Amino acid sequence: MRTVIVSTDASFCAATRAAGWGAVVKDGEVDKTHSGIIRGCTRSCQAEALALTAGVSLAANTVDAGDRIVVEADSAYALDLMRGALFKDRRSLEARVAADTRLLVRRKGVTLVFRQVPAHSGDVTAAQRRNRVADALARAGMAIGRMEASA
């Protein structure tokens, strides 16, 4: 059984509604970074949840049946959505995307483990360092989104 760690974060600007996501996927000794723009985002918690589902989807593409994905994020809302624990939000965009991602992971026979990481708390642990990198990638994605919106 192999364990892959994915650490995600999002950045959202309420004034411009620009949002970005970042992810660090750790597979053994290799860390791969990913980022992007989130279009049509209306809330920071929505951005966090969409970032998390993007990261889990990326990690799911690297694992096989029986493997495990450890999901790290600083957003309790995003983690709860990915767990399927927020029933009141079932019809939101992010809840539908999280449900689709859970289905993808379940079909692959992969186990998800969730860890909440303290936000912006320094680099005390490896998880906090990955979160800091994911945060920087998310801010870069948001900046690109802002430039795209103003063009």
Sequence and secondary structure as in RCSB ss.txt:
>XXXX:A:sequence
MRTVIVSTDASFCAATRAAGWGAVVKDGEVDKTHSGIIRGCTRSCQAEALALTAGVSLAANTVDAGDRIVVEADS
AYALDLMRGALFKDRRSLEARVAADTRLLVRRKGVTLVFRQVPAHSGDVTAAQRRNRVADALARAGMAIGRMEAS
A
>XXXX:A:secstr
  EEEEEEEEEEETTTTEEEEEEEEEETTEEEEEEEEETT   HHHHHHHHHHHHHHHHHTT  TT EEEEEES 
HHHHHHHHT  GGGTTSHHHHHHHHHHHHHHHHT EEEEEE  TT  SSSHHHHHHHHHHHHHHHHHHHHHHHHH
 
